[in-house]
């Protein structure tokens, strides 16, 4: 039992995954996706096919201070040439990793700015716009019924995961544009495969100048930020930094307006430096730092102390009952993430490549309430965990023939994880005449620590073949291996077919074999024998090592332009899994632990539509999903023996399974062709509810919810008539407009801790000045 808040959100905005609304932008569906397309009209859904990416056209984005990334015009001076060369290299980089046959949702810079909060919003709030993305606590998102299994890429370079996911470490204002790719992925995408989030970073050539911003409002929310980009000769750079202080950093454990004990302070920095050697060669360096300090919110009024059945019936339980006050606990957590990427991009004849080395350090430290955790949980544990990941990735494209484009490459990671815990427990001294445990009133401390080094790797090769006009077939093989806690390998065939039978319409179908290694940093190495005959003794000492997941994934869909400005798409999928990986929180430290279901399955469908005309846009999407598993076969000590026994022979819903997910929104910009546009937007998000315990594990669900957001943004060009000052922007955001009380988690379910509630009505205002 965790009486404090177990739902930790590591976002740059305290709304985190509770931002219950999406941007009022159209999800524009494109029959043909070009690798470098970034338009200011809105997010775009496409089933990617192979097309050249050298025809980006200039677009009018006068109401925004930023410019479309690949929009270039001809210049005669050296700066203009530098911009042209970088735009061409950007297109080359995008062509290295096409998502042929997969489903891609694209978000331009304008899309991001239209979200309630704009650049101040967390990245997972942007992703909630896409069909099939459900929100959860911990700042998590679930894509198509998977738990996390989401990979983040910066400019095409896949980043190893850490103890907090990149969705909360990376800052939205660092992204010039981004995309979410799901479905049957081509061979270049490995390891985490539920969704691929590729972020095109800002740089000094396409995003020159700076911006200072102050944003804040209710609950002591204070969020200053700074960004600046520029170029000099063959060099360009971009940096951004911010500080977040608030009292809503973690989801509330009660439906009340304010949480108890919920202060957070966060510091973030991201920087990007590039050197363009010539028109075929570029070197870039990207680095980031994130430090976050959280109080864990308390859950007042808890009466059931120390839920271990052996303890509940003991004499010591009666003695300590009522000793701690669950409303006055002082649990805290600290998170640190640092990463760096060094990349070389080169074109040689018919070959183009990008080769990178990267490193990420991630650590998490949990400090308990010494008395409260002991009384309520039977254990007060100081926990420290860290992981250091270093690796390399190379991708090569070879234009082998007019109708064949061959791609191949590799990814390899070496990882070192370290875990240290100091646990205060009650020792068991015997049993009474009824067989109940007798615990000593004195405590003892148990130290447990371990470290392990491992590595994982992947190789791929594929051919993109166009046998006839309007038909693309992409087929390939991928070989993956992992040597960490588990040791396994797999060869994975993949094939996608994309057909454009008529104007504005695209059909696709694909099959992918997946191999997903267990998250190294989330696989426990606890010495269970040390806790035998104590108040922290698990119900079972069984602890089978977490295995790699192996999937068969099928996907098919259609997209169509119905009328000018009106698009629609439909997509269906099926995943059949062996050793399906899931994650849960067990105990007070806010650290997820991985485990396997012997068998798993997920299937569903998605529909999206949008309409855009001038300054007006409207969109809507919904998704239906079912995700289930049978027989927990690893990390069994975390579970109740009765639950293990039932799940061994019965299918159950996964705890993150949500049947229906939907979002909709609309936007109108008045005076959009002037220097003082006014944008009004409204958004809605609906969820039918994640799972909770009922008569069987995960047999019920929390109540459905629907929430609305409202945003008003007023921009002024040259408001102060000062040469170095550019756009001034005022914004007003109202989150959860009608103050709906809704619950993301009720504290029950497999691997679920304390309850978590959505954010109540929150009014935030901001002022930003570009220069």
ZAMARGU-4260 file (C-alpha; in steps of 0.2 Angstrom, whole numbers, plus 5000, padded with zeros to 4 digits):
<rodrens>
0) 5000/5000/5000 | 5007/5017/4995 | 4998/5031/5005 | 5007/5045/4996 | 5006/5049/4978
5) 5014/5036/4967 | 5010/5046/4951 | 5026/5056/4947 | 5025/5067/4932 | 5042/5074/4926
10) 5035/5086/4913 | 5041/5104/4911 | 5023/5110/4914 | 5013/5104/4929 | 4998/5100/4919
15) 5009/5085/4912 | 4999/5070/4906 | 4984/5078/4914 | 4983/5091/4901 | 4966/5085/4896
20) 4964/5093/4879 | 4973/5094/4863 | 4978/5107/4850 | 4964/5113/4839 | 4973/5109/4823
25) 4968/5099/4809 | 4975/5082/4807 | 4978/5084/4788 | 4979/5067/4779 | 4991/5066/4765
30) 4990/5053/4752 | 5009/5055/4748 | 5021/5059/4763 | 5037/5067/4758 | 5051/5065/4770
35) 5055/5084/4772 | 5037/5091/4771 | 5033/5103/4785 | 5018/5114/4782 | 5010/5127/4792
40) 4992/5120/4790 | 4992/5108/4804 | 4997/5090/4809 | 4996/5078/4795 | 4992/5059/4795
45) 4999/5049/4781 | 5004/5031/4776 | 5021/5035/4771 | 5027/5030/4753 | 5043/5033/4745
50) 5044/5050/4736 | 5058/5062/4733 | 5059/5076/4746 | 5067/5090/4736 | 5051/5100/4732
55) 5047/5109/4748 | 5039/5126/4743 | 5039/5143/4752 | 5024/5146/4762 | 5016/5161/4770
60) 5018/5160/4789 | 5018/5179/4793 | 5008/5178/4809 | 5022/5167/4817 | 5040/5172/4820
65) 5047/5155/4816 | 5049/5148/4798 | 5045/5131/4791 | 5061/5121/4793 | 5063/5115/4775
70) 5056/5131/4767 | 5070/5139/4757 | 5071/5153/4744 | 5086/5158/4734 | 5099/5170/4741
75) 5115/5176/4733 | 5124/5180/4749 | 5133/5168/4760 | 5120/5166/4773 | 5107/5162/4760
80) 5119/5148/4753 | 5121/5142/4771 | 5102/5140/4773 | 5100/5131/4757 | 5114/5119/4761
85) 5107/5115/4778 | 5089/5113/4770 | 5096/5100/4758 | 5106/5091/4771 | 5090/5090/4782
90) 5080/5082/4767 | 5094/5070/4765 | 5094/5065/4784 | 5075/5063/4783 | 5076/5051/4768
95) 5088/5040/4778 | 5074/5034/4789 | 5057/5034/4779 | 5042/5026/4787 | 5036/5018/4771
100) 5019/5009/4775 | 5018/5015/4793 | 5005/5028/4800 | 5013/5045/4803 | 5006/5060/4812
105) 5016/5076/4809 | 5016/5091/4820 | 5023/5107/4812 | 5030/5122/4822 | 5013/5131/4820
110) 5004/5115/4827 | 5015/5115/4843 | 5012/5134/4846 | 4993/5132/4845 | 4992/5119/4860
115) 4986/5127/4876 | 5002/5132/4884 | 5011/5132/4867 | 5030/5129/4870 | 5027/5129/4889
120) 5017/5113/4887 | 5025/5096/4890 | 5028/5085/4874 | 5016/5072/4879 | 5002/5085/4878
125) 5007/5087/4860 | 5006/5068/4857 | 4988/5067/4864 | 4982/5075/4848 | 4985/5059/4839
130) 4972/5045/4838 | 4976/5030/4849 | 4986/5039/4862 | 4979/5037/4879 | 4985/5047/4895
135) 4990/5040/4911 | 4999/5045/4927 | 5018/5046/4929 | 5017/5057/4914 | 5015/5042/4903
140) 5006/5039/4887 | 5000/5023/4880 | 5000/5020/4861 | 4989/5007/4853 | 4987/4997/4870
145) 5006/4996/4873 | 5013/5001/4890 | 5028/5013/4886 | 5039/5005/4873 | 5040/5022/4864
150) 5056/5028/4857 | 5062/5046/4855 | 5074/5052/4841 | 5082/5068/4839 | 5086/5072/4821
155) 5084/5054/4817 | 5096/5047/4831 | 5087/5035/4843 | 5090/5039/4861 | 5092/5025/4874
160) 5078/5026/4888 | 5082/5030/4906 | 5073/5030/4922 | 5061/5044/4917 | 5055/5044/4899
165) 5061/5057/4886 | 5043/5063/4884 | 5046/5073/4901 | 5064/5076/4899 | 5064/5085/4882
170) 5057/5102/4881 | 5044/5106/4868 | 5051/5123/4863 | 5067/5113/4857 | 5057/5105/4843
175) 5055/5114/4827 | 5043/5100/4821 | 5040/5082/4826 | 5031/5066/4821 | 5023/5051/4829
180) 5025/5035/4818 | 5015/5019/4823 | 5009/5003/4814 | 5020/4990/4805 | 5037/4999/4806
185) 5050/4996/4793 | 5067/4988/4797 | 5076/5003/4803 | 5066/5005/4818 | 5070/4993/4833
190) 5069/4990/4852 | 5054/5001/4857 | 5042/5000/4843 | 5024/5005/4850 | 5028/5022/4843
195) 5043/5032/4836 | 5043/5050/4840 | 5056/5059/4829 | 5060/5077/4834 | 5067/5089/4821
200) 5077/5101/4833 | 5078/5120/4830 | 5094/5127/4824 | 5101/5144/4821 | 5099/5145/4802
205) 5080/5141/4802 | 5076/5148/4819 | 5086/5164/4821 | 5084/5176/4836 | 5079/5174/4854
210) 5064/5174/4865 | 5061/5178/4883 | 5045/5171/4891 | 5036/5172/4908 | 5022/5160/4911
215) 5012/5155/4926 | 4997/5156/4937 | 4987/5146/4950 | 4996/5135/4963 | 5012/5145/4963
220) 5016/5141/4945 | 5031/5151/4939 | 5039/5146/4923 | 5052/5158/4915 | 5062/5153/4900
225) 5074/5159/4887 | 5079/5153/4869 | 5091/5159/4857 | 5098/5154/4840 | 5110/5161/4827
230) 5123/5157/4814 | 5140/5163/4810 | 5149/5158/4794 | 5148/5139/4793 | 5142/5137/4811
235) 5125/5138/4818 | 5118/5136/4836 | 5102/5135/4846 | 5100/5135/4865 | 5085/5135/4877
240) 5084/5134/4896 | 5070/5136/4909 | 5065/5134/4927 | 5049/5127/4934 | 5042/5130/4951
245) 5024/5124/4956 | 5013/5115/4968 | 5006/5103/4956 | 5021/5094/4949 | 5013/5077/4953
250) 4995/5070/4951 | 4984/5074/4965 | 4979/5058/4975 | 4962/5066/4980 | 4949/5075/4970
255) 4951/5091/4980 | 4957/5107/4971 | 4974/5107/4978 | 4985/5092/4983 | 4994/5090/4999
260) 5013/5091/4999 | 5016/5094/4981 | 5030/5106/4978 | 5042/5104/4963 | 5057/5113/4956
265) 5064/5108/4939 | 5078/5115/4929 | 5081/5111/4910 | 5094/5115/4897 | 5095/5110/4879
270) 5108/5115/4866 | 5112/5112/4848 | 5128/5116/4838 | 5132/5112/4820 | 5146/5115/4808
275) 5143/5113/4789 | 5159/5108/4781 | 5153/5109/4763 | 5137/5105/4754 | 5139/5086/4757
280) 5146/5086/4775 | 5139/5092/4792 | 5144/5089/4810 | 5132/5092/4824 | 5132/5091/4843
285) 5117/5091/4854 | 5116/5090/4873 | 5103/5092/4887 | 5102/5092/4906 | 5086/5090/4917
290) 5086/5091/4936 | 5069/5089/4945 | 5065/5089/4963 | 5048/5083/4969 | 5037/5081/4985
295) 5026/5066/4983 | 5008/5071/4987 | 4999/5064/5002 | 4984/5053/5003 | 4975/5059/5019
300) 4963/5048/5029 | 4971/5031/5027 | 4967/5019/5040 | 4973/5002/5034 | 4991/5002/5039
305) 5004/4990/5033 | 4994/4979/5021 | 5004/4963/5023 | 4992/4950/5030 | 5005/4943/5042
310) 5007/4960/5050 | 4989/4965/5050 | 4984/4951/5062 | 5000/4954/5073 | 5001/4962/5090
315) 5013/4975/5084 | 5000/4981/5071 | 4989/4985/5085 | 5003/4995/5094 | 5008/5006/5079
320) 4990/5008/5072 | 4987/5027/5071 | 5005/5032/5074 | 5008/5040/5057 | 4997/5053/5049
325) 4995/5049/5031 | 4991/5068/5028 | 5008/5073/5035 | 5021/5062/5027 | 5036/5069/5019
330) 5041/5058/5004 | 5053/5066/4991 | 5061/5061/4975 | 5075/5068/4964 | 5078/5065/4945
335) 5093/5069/4935 | 5095/5066/4916 | 5110/5071/4905 | 5113/5066/4887 | 5124/5071/4872
340) 5124/5066/4854 | 5138/5069/4841 | 5134/5066/4823 | 5142/5066/4806 | 5131/5067/4790
345) 5139/5064/4773 | 5134/5061/4755 | 5146/5052/4743 | 5139/5049/4726 | 5124/5037/4727
350) 5127/5035/4745 | 5121/5046/4760 | 5124/5042/4778 | 5122/5048/4796 | 5133/5041/4809
355) 5132/5046/4828 | 5138/5042/4845 | 5128/5046/4860 | 5127/5044/4879 | 5114/5046/4892
360) 5115/5046/4911 | 5099/5045/4921 | 5097/5043/4940 | 5083/5043/4952 | 5083/5045/4971
365) 5069/5042/4983 | 5069/5048/5001 | 5055/5040/5012 | 5046/5047/5027 | 5056/5037/5040
370) 5041/5033/5052 | 5026/5035/5040 | 5033/5023/5027 | 5037/5010/5040 | 5020/5011/5049
375) 5010/5011/5033 | 5021/5000/5022 | 5031/4989/5034 | 5047/4996/5025 | 5055/5013/5024
380) 5067/5012/5010 | 5080/5025/5004 | 5082/5020/4985 | 5095/5026/4973 | 5095/5019/4955
385) 5105/5025/4940 | 5109/5019/4922 | 5123/5025/4910 | 5120/5021/4892 | 5133/5024/4878
390) 5130/5019/4860 | 5132/5021/4841 | 5120/5022/4827 | 5123/5023/4808 | 5111/5023/4794
395) 5115/5022/4775 | 5105/5025/4760 | 5110/5018/4743 | 5101/5023/4727 | 5105/5007/4719
400) 5094/5008/4703 | 5080/5019/4697 | 5066/5009/4706 | 5077/5002/4720 | 5083/5011/4736
405) 5093/5001/4748 | 5095/5006/4766 | 5105/4997/4779 | 5113/5001/4796 | 5115/4997/4814
410) 5112/5002/4832 | 5122/4996/4848 | 5121/5001/4866 | 5132/4997/4881 | 5123/5000/4897
415) 5128/5000/4916 | 5114/5000/4929 | 5117/5002/4948 | 5104/5000/4962 | 5107/5004/4980
420) 5093/5003/4994 | 5094/5004/5013 | 5078/4998/5020 | 5071/4999/5038 | 5060/4985/5043
425) 5052/4975/5057 | 5060/4958/5060 | 5049/4943/5063 | 5052/4934/5079 | 5040/4920/5077
430) 5022/4915/5076 | 5007/4914/5088 | 4996/4900/5092 | 4985/4905/5077 | 5000/4905/5065
435) 5000/4924/5064 | 5017/4932/5063 | 5025/4940/5078 | 5036/4956/5074 | 5048/4964/5086
440) 5045/4982/5090 | 5063/4986/5086 | 5069/4989/5068 | 5083/4983/5058 | 5091/4990/5042
445) 5094/4980/5027 | 5107/4985/5014 | 5105/4979/4996 | 5115/4984/4981 | 5119/4978/4964
450) 5127/4983/4947 | 5127/4975/4930 | 5134/4979/4913 | 5125/4973/4897 | 5123/4978/4879
455) 5110/4976/4865 | 5112/4978/4846 | 5102/4978/4830 | 5107/4977/4812 | 5095/4980/4797
460) 5094/4980/4778 | 5079/4984/4767 | 5074/4988/4749 | 5062/5000/4744 | 5055/4994/4727
465) 5043/5003/4715 | 5038/4990/4702 | 5025/5000/4694 | 5019/5018/4696 | 5009/5022/4712
470) 5015/5006/4720 | 5029/5004/4733 | 5035/4988/4741 | 5047/4990/4756 | 5054/4973/4762
475) 5068/4969/4773 | 5076/4960/4788 | 5082/4965/4805 | 5093/4956/4817 | 5092/4961/4836
480) 5101/4954/4851 | 5102/4958/4870 | 5114/4952/4883 | 5109/4960/4899 | 5099/4951/4913
485) 5092/4941/4898 | 5101/4934/4883 | 5091/4932/4867 | 5091/4936/4848 | 5079/4936/4834
490) 5079/4939/4815 | 5063/4949/4810 | 5056/4950/4793 | 5046/4965/4788 | 5036/4970/4773
495) 5025/4985/4769 | 5014/4989/4753 | 5008/5006/4749 | 4996/5009/4734 | 4989/5025/4727
500) 4975/5019/4716 | 4967/5036/4713 | 4970/5054/4716 | 4971/5059/4734 | 4969/5041/4740
505) 4982/5029/4748 | 4980/5011/4754 | 4993/5002/4764 | 4995/4985/4772 | 5010/4978/4782
510) 5018/4965/4793 | 5032/4967/4805 | 5040/4954/4817 | 5046/4963/4833 | 5059/4960/4846
515) 5058/4971/4861 | 5072/4969/4875 | 5066/4972/4893 | 5071/4989/4899 | 5087/4986/4908
520) 5085/5000/4921 | 5068/4993/4926 | 5073/4975/4929 | 5075/4972/4947 | 5090/4964/4955
525) 5083/4963/4973 | 5090/4950/4985 | 5074/4943/4991 | 5081/4931/5004 | 5087/4947/5014
530) 5069/4951/5017 | 5063/4934/5023 | 5056/4934/5040 | 5053/4953/5040 | 5039/4965/5038
535) 5044/4967/5020 | 5044/4949/5016 | 5036/4946/4998 | 5021/4934/4996 | 5032/4923/4985
540) 5051/4922/4983 | 5049/4917/4965 | 5058/4930/4954 | 5061/4924/4936 | 5071/4935/4925
545) 5061/4947/4913 | 5062/4941/4895 | 5062/4950/4878 | 5045/4952/4870 | 5042/4944/4853
550) 5028/4950/4842 | 5018/4947/4826 | 5011/4964/4821 | 4999/4967/4807 | 4992/4984/4801
555) 4981/4990/4786 | 4972/5007/4782 | 4967/5020/4770 | 4968/5039/4769 | 4958/5050/4757
560) 4956/5068/4752 | 4937/5070/4752 | 4936/5088/4746 | 4949/5102/4746 | 4954/5105/4764
565) 4945/5090/4770 | 4954/5073/4774 | 4950/5057/4783 | 4959/5041/4787 | 4955/5024/4795
570) 4968/5011/4801 | 4967/4994/4810 | 4980/4984/4818 | 4983/4967/4827 | 4997/4962/4839
575) 5000/4944/4844 | 5014/4944/4858 | 5024/4931/4867 | 5032/4937/4884 | 5023/4953/4883
580) 5032/4966/4893 | 5022/4977/4905 | 5027/4989/4919 | 5020/4993/4936 | 5024/5002/4952
585) 5027/4991/4967 | 5031/4999/4984 | 5034/5017/4989 | 5048/5022/4978 | 5042/5029/4962
590) 5051/5017/4951 | 5043/5006/4938 | 5047/4988/4937 | 5046/4977/4922 | 5037/4960/4921
595) 5031/4948/4907 | 5014/4940/4903 | 5017/4923/4894 | 5005/4928/4880 | 4998/4945/4875
600) 4987/4952/4862 | 4981/4970/4857 | 4970/4975/4843 | 4960/4990/4838 | 4956/5003/4825
605) 4958/5022/4823 | 4948/5035/4813 | 4953/5054/4810 | 4946/5068/4800 | 4949/5086/4798
610) 4944/5102/4789 | 4955/5118/4786 | 4950/5133/4777 | 4960/5149/4779 | 4960/5155/4797
615) 4948/5141/4802 | 4951/5123/4806 | 4942/5109/4815 | 4947/5091/4818 | 4941/5075/4827
620) 4948/5058/4830 | 4943/5042/4840 | 4951/5025/4843 | 4945/5009/4850 | 4958/4997/4858
625) 4959/4981/4868 | 4975/4974/4876 | 4975/4958/4886 | 4988/4946/4894 | 4989/4929/4902
630) 5000/4921/4915 | 5013/4932/4923 | 5030/4923/4921 | 5043/4935/4928 | 5046/4946/4943
635) 5032/4936/4952 | 5037/4942/4970 | 5029/4959/4966 | 5011/4951/4965 | 4998/4944/4976
640) 4999/4925/4976 | 4980/4924/4973 | 4982/4936/4958 | 4996/4926/4951 | 4985/4910/4952
645) 4970/4917/4943 | 4980/4926/4929 | 4990/4909/4926 | 4975/4902/4917 | 4964/4917/4913
650) 4966/4932/4901 | 4965/4949/4909 | 4964/4967/4903 | 4981/4975/4905 | 4980/4989/4918
655) 4983/5003/4904 | 4969/4996/4893 | 4957/5010/4888 | 4943/5005/4877 | 4939/5022/4869
660) 4950/5037/4867 | 4944/5053/4857 | 4949/5071/4855 | 4942/5085/4845 | 4945/5104/4843
665) 4943/5119/4833 | 4953/5135/4830 | 4950/5152/4822 | 4962/5166/4819 | 4956/5184/4817
670) 4966/5197/4808 | 4978/5183/4803 | 4984/5193/4788 | 4989/5208/4799 | 5003/5211/4812
675) 4991/5208/4827 | 4982/5191/4824 | 4971/5185/4838 | 4969/5166/4840 | 4955/5157/4849
680) 4955/5138/4851 | 4945/5125/4860 | 4949/5107/4863 | 4941/5091/4870 | 4948/5075/4876
685) 4938/5059/4881 | 4943/5043/4889 | 4932/5028/4893 | 4944/5025/4908 | 4959/5014/4912
690) 4958/4998/4922 | 4955/4994/4940 | 4952/4979/4951 | 4935/4971/4951 | 4930/4954/4955
695) 4945/4949/4946 | 4962/4958/4943 | 4960/4973/4931 | 4941/4967/4930 | 4934/4985/4932
700) 4938/5002/4925 | 4938/5020/4932 | 4924/5031/4927 | 4924/5039/4909 | 4928/5057/4908
705) 4928/5072/4896 | 4937/5088/4898 | 4938/5104/4888 | 4952/5117/4887 | 4951/5135/4880
710) 4966/5146/4874 | 4967/5164/4868 | 4983/5171/4861 | 4986/5189/4855 | 5001/5193/4845
715) 5009/5210/4841 | 5022/5213/4828 | 5034/5227/4832 | 5023/5233/4847 | 5036/5244/4854
720) 5044/5250/4838 | 5061/5245/4843 | 5072/5238/4830 | 5079/5223/4839 | 5062/5218/4847
725) 5050/5208/4836 | 5034/5198/4840 | 5026/5201/4857 | 5013/5188/4863 | 5000/5187/4877
730) 4992/5171/4881 | 4978/5165/4892 | 4975/5146/4894 | 4961/5138/4904 | 4964/5120/4907
735) 4948/5109/4912 | 4937/5124/4908 | 4922/5116/4917 | 4932/5110/4932 | 4927/5092/4929
740) 4933/5080/4943 | 4940/5065/4935 | 4951/5050/4940 | 4965/5043/4930 | 4969/5029/4943
745) 4959/5023/4958 | 4974/5015/4967 | 4969/4997/4962 | 4975/4986/4948 | 4990/4976/4943
750) 5005/4987/4947 | 4995/5002/4951 | 4999/5012/4967 | 4989/5027/4975 | 4975/5035/4966
755) 4978/5049/4954 | 4966/5063/4949 | 4966/5075/4934 | 4970/5093/4936 | 4956/5104/4942
760) 4952/5120/4933 | 4968/5130/4931 | 4970/5147/4923 | 4988/5151/4916 | 4994/5167/4908
765) 5010/5171/4899 | 5020/5185/4891 | 5034/5182/4878 | 5045/5194/4868 | 5055/5189/4853
770) 5071/5198/4849
</rodrens>
